[in-house]
Amino acid sequence: MSRNQVSLIVAGTLAVLGLLIYFSMPSANFRCEVCVGYEGQQACRTASAETQAMAQRTAHENACAQIASGVTATTGCHATPALSVRWLAKR
Protein backbone atom coordinates (compact mmCIF):
# COMPACT_ATOMS: atom_id res chain seq x y z
CA MET A 1 0.00 0.00 0.00
CA SER A 2 1.39 3.38 -0.92
CA ARG A 3 1.72 6.36 1.38
CA ASN A 4 -1.05 8.22 -0.53
CA GLN A 5 -3.47 5.32 -0.07
CA VAL A 6 -2.81 5.19 3.67
CA SER A 7 -3.30 8.97 3.92
CA LEU A 8 -6.63 8.72 2.08
CA ILE A 9 -7.83 5.88 4.32
CA VAL A 10 -6.88 7.79 7.47
CA ALA A 11 -8.51 11.01 6.20
CA GLY A 12 -11.68 9.14 5.22
CA THR A 13 -11.87 7.40 8.58
CA LEU A 14 -11.45 10.69 10.45
CA ALA A 15 -14.12 12.34 8.28
CA VAL A 16 -16.61 9.54 8.99
CA LEU A 17 -15.87 9.65 12.73
CA GLY A 18 -16.28 13.43 12.74
CA LEU A 19 -19.66 13.19 11.02
CA LEU A 20 -20.82 10.47 13.45
CA ILE A 21 -19.89 12.60 16.44
CA TYR A 22 -21.48 15.74 14.96
CA PHE A 23 -24.79 14.06 14.13
CA SER A 24 -25.00 12.17 17.43
CA MET A 25 -24.86 15.37 19.50
CA PRO A 26 -28.27 16.83 20.32
CA SER A 27 -29.06 20.23 18.92
CA ALA A 28 -30.04 22.89 21.42
CA ASN A 29 -32.57 25.01 19.58
CA PHE A 30 -34.01 26.72 22.68
CA ARG A 31 -32.35 28.28 25.73
CA CYS A 32 -34.06 29.78 28.75
CA GLU A 33 -33.53 30.91 32.32
CA VAL A 34 -36.09 29.89 34.91
CA CYS A 35 -36.31 31.33 38.43
CA VAL A 36 -38.13 29.32 41.09
CA GLY A 37 -39.08 30.17 44.65
CA TYR A 38 -39.80 27.43 47.17
CA GLU A 39 -40.06 27.51 50.97
CA GLY A 40 -38.42 30.92 51.27
CA GLN A 41 -35.53 30.20 48.93
CA GLN A 42 -34.99 31.23 45.34
CA ALA A 43 -32.77 29.99 42.52
CA CYS A 44 -32.39 30.71 38.82
CA ARG A 45 -30.89 28.30 36.32
CA THR A 46 -30.37 28.23 32.56
CA ALA A 47 -30.87 25.24 30.27
CA SER A 48 -30.75 24.47 26.55
CA ALA A 49 -32.70 21.80 24.71
CA GLU A 50 -34.13 20.75 21.39
CA THR A 51 -37.67 21.87 22.35
CA GLN A 52 -39.05 24.83 24.32
CA ALA A 53 -40.81 22.54 26.77
CA MET A 54 -37.67 20.52 27.48
CA ALA A 55 -35.50 23.63 27.95
CA GLN A 56 -38.00 25.16 30.37
CA ARG A 57 -38.53 21.91 32.30
CA THR A 58 -34.79 21.26 32.60
CA ALA A 59 -34.07 24.80 33.83
CA HIS A 60 -36.93 24.50 36.35
CA GLU A 61 -35.63 21.13 37.61
CA ASN A 62 -32.08 22.49 37.88
CA ALA A 63 -33.29 25.49 39.90
CA CYS A 64 -35.23 23.17 42.19
CA ALA A 65 -32.14 21.02 42.68
CA GLN A 66 -30.44 24.06 44.23
CA ILE A 67 -33.15 24.84 46.78
CA ALA A 68 -34.93 21.56 47.56
CA SER A 69 -33.62 18.36 49.07
CA GLY A 70 -35.39 15.08 49.54
CA VAL A 71 -38.14 13.52 47.50
CA THR A 72 -41.05 15.44 49.03
CA ALA A 73 -39.44 18.88 48.77
CA THR A 74 -38.16 18.21 45.25
CA THR A 75 -41.60 17.07 44.10
CA GLY A 76 -43.19 20.13 45.71
CA CYS A 77 -40.68 22.46 44.07
CA HIS A 78 -41.23 20.89 40.66
CA ALA A 79 -44.98 21.50 41.06
CA THR A 80 -44.42 25.17 41.97
CA PRO A 81 -44.92 27.64 39.11
CA ALA A 82 -41.80 29.50 38.02
CA LEU A 83 -41.30 33.05 39.28
CA SER A 84 -39.95 33.99 35.87
CA VAL A 85 -39.05 32.45 32.53
CA ARG A 86 -36.71 34.33 30.22
CA TRP A 87 -35.90 33.07 26.73
CA LEU A 88 -32.30 33.64 25.73
CA ALA A 89 -30.40 33.64 22.47
CA LYS A 90 -29.12 30.26 21.43
CA ARG A 91 -25.35 29.78 21.94
C-alpha positions as CSV (number, residue, x, y, z in Angstrom):
1,M,0.0,0.0,0.0
2,S,1.4,3.4,-0.9
3,R,1.7,6.4,1.4
4,N,-1.0,8.2,-0.5
5,Q,-3.5,5.3,-0.1
6,V,-2.8,5.2,3.7
7,S,-3.3,9.0,3.9
8,L,-6.6,8.7,2.1
9,I,-7.8,5.9,4.3
10,V,-6.9,7.8,7.5
11,A,-8.5,11.0,6.2
12,G,-11.7,9.1,5.2
13,T,-11.9,7.4,8.6
14,L,-11.5,10.7,10.4
15,A,-14.1,12.3,8.3
16,V,-16.6,9.5,9.0
17,L,-15.9,9.7,12.7
18,G,-16.3,13.4,12.7
19,L,-19.7,13.2,11.0
20,L,-20.8,10.5,13.4
21,I,-19.9,12.6,16.4
22,Y,-21.5,15.7,15.0
23,F,-24.8,14.1,14.1
24,S,-25.0,12.2,17.4
25,M,-24.9,15.4,19.5
26,P,-28.3,16.8,20.3
27,S,-29.1,20.2,18.9
28,A,-30.0,22.9,21.4
29,N,-32.6,25.0,19.6
30,F,-34.0,26.7,22.7
31,R,-32.3,28.3,25.7
32,C,-34.1,29.8,28.8
33,E,-33.5,30.9,32.3
34,V,-36.1,29.9,34.9
35,C,-36.3,31.3,38.4
36,V,-38.1,29.3,41.1
37,G,-39.1,30.2,44.6
38,Y,-39.8,27.4,47.2
39,E,-40.1,27.5,51.0
40,G,-38.4,30.9,51.3
41,Q,-35.5,30.2,48.9
42,Q,-35.0,31.2,45.3
43,A,-32.8,30.0,42.5
44,C,-32.4,30.7,38.8
45,R,-30.9,28.3,36.3
46,T,-30.4,28.2,32.6
47,A,-30.9,25.2,30.3
48,S,-30.7,24.5,26.6
49,A,-32.7,21.8,24.7
50,E,-34.1,20.8,21.4
51,T,-37.7,21.9,22.3
52,Q,-39.0,24.8,24.3
53,A,-40.8,22.5,26.8
54,M,-37.7,20.5,27.5
55,A,-35.5,23.6,28.0
56,Q,-38.0,25.2,30.4
57,R,-38.5,21.9,32.3
58,T,-34.8,21.3,32.6
59,A,-34.1,24.8,33.8
60,H,-36.9,24.5,36.3
61,E,-35.6,21.1,37.6
62,N,-32.1,22.5,37.9
63,A,-33.3,25.5,39.9
64,C,-35.2,23.2,42.2
65,A,-32.1,21.0,42.7
66,Q,-30.4,24.1,44.2
67,I,-33.2,24.8,46.8
68,A,-34.9,21.6,47.6
69,S,-33.6,18.4,49.1
70,G,-35.4,15.1,49.5
71,V,-38.1,13.5,47.5
72,T,-41.1,15.4,49.0
73,A,-39.4,18.9,48.8
74,T,-38.2,18.2,45.3
75,T,-41.6,17.1,44.1
76,G,-43.2,20.1,45.7
77,C,-40.7,22.5,44.1
78,H,-41.2,20.9,40.7
79,A,-45.0,21.5,41.1
80,T,-44.4,25.2,42.0
81,P,-44.9,27.6,39.1
82,A,-41.8,29.5,38.0
83,L,-41.3,33.0,39.3
84,S,-40.0,34.0,35.9
85,V,-39.0,32.4,32.5
86,R,-36.7,34.3,30.2
87,W,-35.9,33.1,26.7
88,L,-32.3,33.6,25.7
89,A,-30.4,33.6,22.5
90,K,-29.1,30.3,21.4
91,R,-25.3,29.8,21.9
